[in-house]
Amino acid sequence: MPAHILVVEDEPAIQALIAANLERAGHVVLRALDAETGLRLVNEALPDLILLDWMLPGMSGIDLARRLRANERTRSVPIIMLTARSEEQDKVRGLETGADDYVTKPFSPRELQARINAVLRRRAPQMTEDPVEVGGLRIDPASHRVSAGGQPVNLGPTEFRLLHFLMTHRERVHSRPQLLDQVWGDHVFVEERTVDVHIRRLRSALEATGHDALIQTVRGSGYRFSAMPAA
């Protein structure tokens, strides 16, 4: 699935090359030439991943990464550091700051895309196109198809995103605000009960095969996708 990727890079030529390759791969790219602009864009809407240059004018990439990791709203956004520093101690410092990966310049577009895919699979699996199957319920983001017990299931776009997120984060309890941020986007302002409406629609679509039981209500907390019986 296309990811919203923020590229914070102060070299315009490098930034343009990275952005062009990411857009060719189907991603939506936001650009910033300095950390302050990058922070403003993150505050406006959370990206799915940040490519962050170490050496930036003003606030450094390391300092920006620290600020993002110290903030509850942004601490889980995946970060890949981009830098010409290749010493082991620099890599260790970048990873200890909270970066999920570290790519040394110069790098090939294929290498960068592979690193992005690996980080998204680990930190934001709902942004990948890997099929997911649990208990006979299968979702395929690439073809945008859902099947239950081998039978096709028709879902609206929001129910599809909601199911994909839940299936890629199974056994975890998600509150309504968390689901709004992850499925609708943290820049979209809708009421929390909107989540309940779409959960009901999703359960209704899965009811014929009994897979609606996989979406469990956790009283006072939110919702969980689980193949285990609810306690």
C-alpha positions in Angstrom: 0.0 0.0 0.0 1.3 3.5 -0.7 2.9 5.1 2.4 3.1 8.8 3.2 6.9 9.4 3.6 8.5 12.6 4.8 11.9 13.3 3.4 14.0 15.7 5.5 17.1 16.4 3.4 18.9 19.7 2.9 20.5 18.9 -0.4 17.9 19.7 -3.1 19.3 17.4 -5.7 19.4 14.4 -3.3 16.0 15.2 -2.0 14.5 15.4 -5.5 16.1 12.1 -6.5 14.8 10.3 -3.4 11.4 11.8 -3.9 11.2 10.8 -7.6 12.1 7.2 -6.8 9.6 7.0 -3.9 6.8 8.4 -6.0 7.7 6.0 -8.8 7.2 3.2 -6.2 3.8 4.5 -5.5 4.4 6.4 -2.3 3.2 9.9 -1.4 6.2 12.1 -0.6 6.4 15.2 1.6 9.6 17.2 1.6 11.5 19.4 4.0 14.9 21.1 3.7 15.4 21.5 7.4 14.4 20.0 10.7 12.1 22.9 11.7 10.0 22.5 8.5 10.0 18.7 9.0 8.7 19.1 12.5 5.9 21.5 11.3 4.8 18.9 8.6 4.8 16.1 11.2 2.7 18.3 13.5 0.2 18.9 10.7 -0.2 15.2 9.9 1.7 12.1 10.9 3.6 10.5 8.1 4.0 6.7 7.9 7.8 6.9 7.8 10.5 9.6 8.0 13.7 9.6 6.0 15.9 12.0 8.0 19.3 13.4 7.1 21.8 13.5 10.0 23.4 16.8 9.0 20.8 19.6 8.7 21.1 23.4 9.0 19.9 24.6 12.4 18.5 21.6 14.3 20.3 18.4 13.4 18.6 15.2 12.4 19.7 13.6 15.6 18.1 16.3 17.7 14.9 16.1 15.6 14.8 12.3 16.1 15.2 12.8 19.9 12.3 15.3 19.9 10.1 12.9 17.9 10.8 10.0 20.2 10.2 12.1 23.3 6.7 13.0 22.1 3.9 10.5 22.8 2.2 11.4 19.5 5.3 10.9 17.3 7.4 8.3 19.2 6.1 5.4 17.1 6.7 6.9 13.7 9.4 4.9 11.9 12.6 6.8 11.2 15.5 5.9 8.8 18.6 8.1 9.2 20.4 9.1 6.0 24.0 10.1 6.4 27.5 10.2 5.0 28.9 9.1 8.4 29.9 5.5 8.2 31.8 4.9 11.4 30.3 2.3 13.7 30.1 4.7 16.6 28.0 7.0 14.5 25.6 4.2 13.5 25.3 3.2 17.1 24.5 6.8 18.1 21.9 7.1 15.4 20.2 3.8 16.5 20.4 4.7 20.2 18.6 8.0 19.4 15.6 6.0 18.2 16.2 5.5 14.5 14.8 2.2 13.1 17.5 2.0 10.5 20.6 3.8 9.2 21.5 4.2 5.5 25.0 5.4 4.6 25.3 7.7 1.5 25.7 7.1 -1.3 23.0 4.5 -1.6 21.1 3.0 -4.5 17.3 3.6 -4.9 16.8 -0.2 -4.7 18.6 -0.4 -1.4 16.7 2.5 0.1 13.3 1.0 -1.0 14.3 -2.4 0.5 15.2 -0.7 3.8 11.9 1.2 3.7 9.9 -2.0 3.1 11.7 -3.8 5.9 11.0 -1.1 8.4 7.4 -0.8 7.4 6.9 -4.6 7.7 8.4 -4.4 11.2 6.9 -1.1 12.5 3.8 -0.4 10.2 2.7 -3.6 8.6 -0.6 -2.1 7.7 1.3 0.0 5.1 2.6 -3.1 3.2 0.9 -5.1 0.5 1.7 -8.5 2.1 -1.4 -10.7 2.3 -2.5 -11.6 5.8 -4.6 -14.7 6.8 -6.0 -15.6 10.2 -8.4 -18.4 10.8 -9.6 -18.6 7.2 -10.0 -14.8 6.9 -7.7 -13.4 4.3 -7.0 -9.9 3.2 -4.9 -9.0 0.2 -4.0 -5.3 0.0 -2.4 -5.6 -3.5 -5.7 -6.8 -5.1 -7.9 -5.1 -2.5 -9.7 -8.4 -1.9 -11.1 -10.0 1.3 -12.2 -13.6 1.6 -13.7 -15.6 4.5 -13.7 -19.4 4.3 -12.9 -19.1 0.6 -15.9 -16.8 -0.1 -15.4 -13.2 -1.2 -16.3 -10.5 1.2 -17.3 -7.0 0.0 -16.1 -4.2 2.2 -16.1 -0.4 1.9 -12.8 1.4 1.8 -12.8 2.4 5.5 -13.8 -1.1 6.6 -11.0 -2.5 4.5 -8.4 -0.3 6.1 -9.8 -1.0 9.5 -9.7 -4.7 9.0 -6.2 -4.6 7.6 -4.9 -2.6 10.5 -6.5 -4.9 13.0 -5.3 -8.1 11.3 -1.7 -6.7 11.1 -1.8 -5.8 14.8 -3.6 -8.8 16.2 -3.8 -9.6 19.9 -3.4 -5.9 20.7 -6.1 -3.7 22.2 -6.6 -0.5 20.4 -8.6 2.4 21.8 -11.0 4.4 19.6 -8.6 7.4 19.4 -5.8 5.1 18.4 -7.9 3.5 15.6 -9.0 7.0 14.4 -5.3 8.1 14.2 -4.1 4.9 12.5 -7.0 4.3 10.1 -8.5 7.7 9.4 -5.4 9.7 10.0 -4.5 11.9 13.0 -5.3 15.1 11.0 -8.9 14.0 10.4 -11.3 15.1 13.1 -14.3 12.8 13.5 -16.2 11.6 16.6 -15.0 8.5 18.4 -18.3 6.8 17.9 -17.5 6.7 14.2 -15.2 3.8 15.0 -18.1 1.9 16.5 -20.2 2.4 13.4 -17.5 1.0 11.1 -16.8 -1.9 13.5 -20.5 -2.8 13.3 -20.4 -2.7 9.5 -17.3 -4.8 9.4 -18.8 -7.4 11.8 -21.9 -7.5 9.7 -19.9 -8.3 6.6 -18.1 -11.1 8.4 -21.1 -12.5 10.2 -22.1 -15.1 7.6 -18.9 -17.1 8.1 -18.6 -16.5 11.8 -15.4 -14.4 11.4 -17.1 -11.5 13.1 -16.1 -13.2 16.4 -12.5 -12.4 15.6 -13.1 -8.7 16.3 -13.6 -8.5 20.0 -14.8 -5.6 22.2 -12.6 -5.0 25.2 -14.8 -3.2 27.7 -13.5 0.2 28.7 -10.5 -0.1 26.4 -11.4 -0.6 22.7 -11.2 -3.4 20.2 -8.9 -6.3 19.6 -8.5 -8.8 16.7 -7.9 -12.2 18.0 -8.4 -15.8 17.0 -8.5 -16.7 20.7 -11.9 -16.7 22.5 -12.6 -13.5 24.4 -12.1 -13.8 28.1 
